[in-house]
């Protein structure tokens, strides 16, 4: 029965995470964000294509996509069911990265990972954000800071679990979600090693003649300059 419960919560989290917030905000602004920049739907690519206000709204929605399934799991069952929370949270991260509405495409899951951890143990994502901010400030590589941030979240949770100040379920969530997020950065890692990674503040030009209206039934072909 517990396995079925956790599976259902994983699927619920996946449904929440699949909500195509970045694509919808881009569509509201008349741009298909999947056609430009990295082709991802997260806040970083939206910032690169549109503006800080649009990126901020996407960031908030991506955080909520992680937090809400965990809070719902807590509301449906006993307040402290860490494995249920972990299942719902990881489902949300996977859904964000591989949305059922975007033919298994999406963002990289950084903010959704932190959003799910927020109700599990609020100080942890705050400390992870501080860890991520340092490399971003020094190098202006958001991707590098993001990977360091999610890895820090897993390391922090490991320490808390060893000291019995948090559960092993929450550490398992942090470890699995950080591994997924880092794997989703495979193209960023290649660009970092090659010295061609985009930095914070770099914008993407959008051709005036480019088709803008997105569809959710498939992944649009990217223009040659942004593949």
BELRA-V708104 format. One record per residue. N is the residue number from 1. SS is DSSP state (helix for helix, strand for strand, loop for the rest). NEAR is the number of other C-alpha atoms within 10 Angstrom. D_FIRST is the distance of its C-alpha to the first C-alpha in whole Angstrom. Layout:
n->N ss->SS near->NEAR d_first->D_FIRST
n->N ss->SS near->NEAR d_first->D_FIRST
This chain:
n->1 ss->loop near->6 d_first->0
n->2 ss->helix near->9 d_first->4
n->3 ss->helix near->10 d_first->5
n->4 ss->helix near->9 d_first->5
n->5 ss->helix near->14 d_first->6
n->6 ss->helix near->18 d_first->9
n->7 ss->helix near->16 d_first->10
n->8 ss->helix near->17 d_first->11
n->9 ss->helix near->27 d_first->12
n->10 ss->helix near->26 d_first->14
n->11 ss->helix near->20 d_first->15
n->12 ss->helix near->22 d_first->16
n->13 ss->helix near->32 d_first->18
n->14 ss->helix near->28 d_first->20
n->15 ss->helix near->21 d_first->21
n->16 ss->helix near->25 d_first->23
n->17 ss->helix near->35 d_first->24
n->18 ss->helix near->27 d_first->26
n->19 ss->loop near->21 d_first->28
n->20 ss->loop near->24 d_first->31
n->21 ss->helix near->23 d_first->33
n->22 ss->helix near->28 d_first->36
n->23 ss->helix near->24 d_first->37
n->24 ss->helix near->18 d_first->37
n->25 ss->helix near->20 d_first->39
n->26 ss->helix near->23 d_first->41
n->27 ss->helix near->16 d_first->42
n->28 ss->helix near->12 d_first->43
n->29 ss->loop near->13 d_first->45
n->30 ss->loop near->13 d_first->46
n->31 ss->loop near->22 d_first->45
n->32 ss->loop near->25 d_first->42
n->33 ss->helix near->28 d_first->41
n->34 ss->helix near->27 d_first->40
n->35 ss->helix near->25 d_first->44
n->36 ss->loop near->24 d_first->45
n->37 ss->loop near->24 d_first->45
n->38 ss->loop near->22 d_first->42
n->39 ss->loop near->22 d_first->40
n->40 ss->loop near->20 d_first->37
n->41 ss->loop near->30 d_first->36
n->42 ss->loop near->29 d_first->35
n->43 ss->helix near->28 d_first->38
n->44 ss->helix near->24 d_first->40
n->45 ss->helix near->21 d_first->41
n->46 ss->helix near->33 d_first->41
n->47 ss->helix near->22 d_first->44
n->48 ss->helix near->22 d_first->46
n->49 ss->helix near->24 d_first->46
n->50 ss->loop near->21 d_first->46
n->51 ss->loop near->12 d_first->47
n->52 ss->helix near->14 d_first->45
n->53 ss->helix near->11 d_first->44
n->54 ss->helix near->18 d_first->42
n->55 ss->helix near->22 d_first->41
n->56 ss->helix near->15 d_first->40
n->57 ss->helix near->16 d_first->38
n->58 ss->helix near->26 d_first->36
n->59 ss->helix near->23 d_first->35
n->60 ss->helix near->15 d_first->34
n->61 ss->helix near->22 d_first->32
n->62 ss->helix near->32 d_first->30
n->63 ss->helix near->22 d_first->30
n->64 ss->helix near->21 d_first->28
n->65 ss->helix near->29 d_first->26
n->66 ss->helix near->32 d_first->24
n->67 ss->helix near->27 d_first->24
n->68 ss->helix near->20 d_first->23
n->69 ss->helix near->32 d_first->19
n->70 ss->helix near->32 d_first->19
n->71 ss->helix near->18 d_first->21
n->72 ss->helix near->15 d_first->18
n->73 ss->helix near->28 d_first->15
n->74 ss->helix near->19 d_first->17
n->75 ss->helix near->11 d_first->18
n->76 ss->helix near->11 d_first->15
n->77 ss->loop near->12 d_first->13
n->78 ss->loop near->10 d_first->15
n->79 ss->loop near->11 d_first->18
n->80 ss->loop near->13 d_first->17
n->81 ss->loop near->14 d_first->14
n->82 ss->helix near->21 d_first->16
n->83 ss->helix near->20 d_first->13
n->84 ss->helix near->26 d_first->12
n->85 ss->helix near->31 d_first->16
n->86 ss->helix near->30 d_first->17
n->87 ss->helix near->27 d_first->14
n->88 ss->helix near->34 d_first->16
n->89 ss->helix near->39 d_first->19
n->90 ss->helix near->31 d_first->20
n->91 ss->helix near->29 d_first->19
n->92 ss->helix near->38 d_first->22
n->93 ss->helix near->34 d_first->24
n->94 ss->helix near->27 d_first->23
n->95 ss->helix near->31 d_first->24
n->96 ss->helix near->35 d_first->27
n->97 ss->helix near->26 d_first->28
n->98 ss->loop near->20 d_first->27
n->99 ss->strand near->23 d_first->27
n->100 ss->loop near->19 d_first->26
n->101 ss->loop near->18 d_first->29
n->102 ss->loop near->22 d_first->32
n->103 ss->loop near->12 d_first->31
n->104 ss->loop near->15 d_first->29
n->105 ss->strand near->21 d_first->32
n->106 ss->loop near->29 d_first->32
n->107 ss->loop near->31 d_first->33
n->108 ss->loop near->26 d_first->32
n->109 ss->loop near->32 d_first->29
n->110 ss->helix near->28 d_first->31
n->111 ss->helix near->28 d_first->31
n->112 ss->helix near->32 d_first->28
n->113 ss->helix near->31 d_first->27
n->114 ss->helix near->30 d_first->29
n->115 ss->helix near->28 d_first->27
n->116 ss->helix near->34 d_first->24
n->117 ss->helix near->30 d_first->25
n->118 ss->helix near->20 d_first->27
n->119 ss->helix near->20 d_first->24
n->120 ss->helix near->26 d_first->23
n->121 ss->loop near->15 d_first->26
n->122 ss->helix near->13 d_first->29
n->123 ss->helix near->14 d_first->32
n->124 ss->helix near->22 d_first->30
n->125 ss->helix near->26 d_first->31
n->126 ss->helix near->16 d_first->34
n->127 ss->helix near->15 d_first->35
n->128 ss->helix near->22 d_first->34
n->129 ss->helix near->20 d_first->36
n->130 ss->helix near->14 d_first->39
n->131 ss->helix near->19 d_first->39
n->132 ss->helix near->23 d_first->39
n->133 ss->helix near->18 d_first->42
n->134 ss->helix near->14 d_first->44
n->135 ss->helix near->18 d_first->44
n->136 ss->helix near->18 d_first->44
n->137 ss->helix near->12 d_first->47
n->138 ss->helix near->9 d_first->49
n->139 ss->helix near->12 d_first->49
n->140 ss->loop near->18 d_first->48
n->141 ss->loop near->18 d_first->45
n->142 ss->helix near->21 d_first->42
n->143 ss->helix near->24 d_first->40
n->144 ss->helix near->20 d_first->41
n->145 ss->helix near->23 d_first->40
n->146 ss->helix near->26 d_first->36
n->147 ss->helix near->21 d_first->36
n->148 ss->helix near->21 d_first->37
n->149 ss->helix near->26 d_first->35
n->150 ss->helix near->29 d_first->31
n->151 ss->helix near->21 d_first->32
n->152 ss->helix near->23 d_first->34
n->153 ss->helix near->28 d_first->30
n->154 ss->helix near->24 d_first->28
n->155 ss->helix near->18 d_first->31
n->156 ss->helix near->18 d_first->31
n->157 ss->helix near->26 d_first->27
n->158 ss->helix near->21 d_first->28
n->159 ss->helix near->13 d_first->31
n->160 ss->helix near->17 d_first->29
n->161 ss->helix near->17 d_first->26
n->162 ss->helix near->12 d_first->28
n->163 ss->loop near->10 d_first->30
n->164 ss->loop near->10 d_first->27
n->165 ss->loop near->12 d_first->28
n->166 ss->loop near->17 d_first->24
n->167 ss->loop near->20 d_first->21
n->168 ss->helix near->18 d_first->21
n->169 ss->helix near->19 d_first->18
n->170 ss->helix near->25 d_first->21
n->171 ss->helix near->24 d_first->23
n->172 ss->helix near->19 d_first->21
n->173 ss->helix near->26 d_first->21
n->174 ss->helix near->29 d_first->24
n->175 ss->helix near->19 d_first->25
n->176 ss->helix near->16 d_first->23
n->177 ss->helix near->30 d_first->25
n->178 ss->helix near->28 d_first->28
n->179 ss->helix near->15 d_first->28
n->180 ss->helix near->20 d_first->27
n->181 ss->helix near->24 d_first->30
n->182 ss->helix near->21 d_first->32
n->183 ss->helix near->14 d_first->32
n->184 ss->helix near->18 d_first->32
n->185 ss->loop near->18 d_first->36
n->186 ss->helix near->11 d_first->37
n->187 ss->helix near->11 d_first->40
n->188 ss->helix near->20 d_first->41
n->189 ss->helix near->17 d_first->41
n->190 ss->helix near->12 d_first->43
n->191 ss->helix near->13 d_first->46
n->192 ss->helix near->15 d_first->46
n->193 ss->helix near->9 d_first->47
n->194 ss->helix near->9 d_first->49
n->195 ss->loop near->9 d_first->51
n->196 ss->loop near->10 d_first->50
n->197 ss->loop near->18 d_first->47
n->198 ss->loop near->18 d_first->47
n->199 ss->loop near->14 d_first->48
n->200 ss->loop near->16 d_first->47
n->201 ss->loop near->11 d_first->50
n->202 ss->loop near->12 d_first->50
n->203 ss->loop near->16 d_first->50
n->204 ss->loop near->16 d_first->50
n->205 ss->loop near->11 d_first->52
n->206 ss->loop near->15 d_first->51
n->207 ss->loop near->10 d_first->54
n->208 ss->loop near->7 d_first->55
n->209 ss->loop near->6 d_first->55
n->210 ss->loop near->11 d_first->51
n->211 ss->loop near->12 d_first->49
n->212 ss->loop near->18 d_first->47
n->213 ss->loop near->12 d_first->45
n->214 ss->loop near->19 d_first->41
n->215 ss->loop near->13 d_first->39
n->216 ss->loop near->14 d_first->35
n->217 ss->loop near->10 d_first->35
n->218 ss->loop near->12 d_first->36
n->219 ss->loop near->17 d_first->37
n->220 ss->loop near->14 d_first->41
n->221 ss->loop near->10 d_first->44
n->222 ss->loop near->14 d_first->45
n->223 ss->loop near->13 d_first->49
n->224 ss->helix near->8 d_first->50
n->225 ss->helix near->8 d_first->51
n->226 ss->helix near->12 d_first->47
n->227 ss->loop near->11 d_first->45
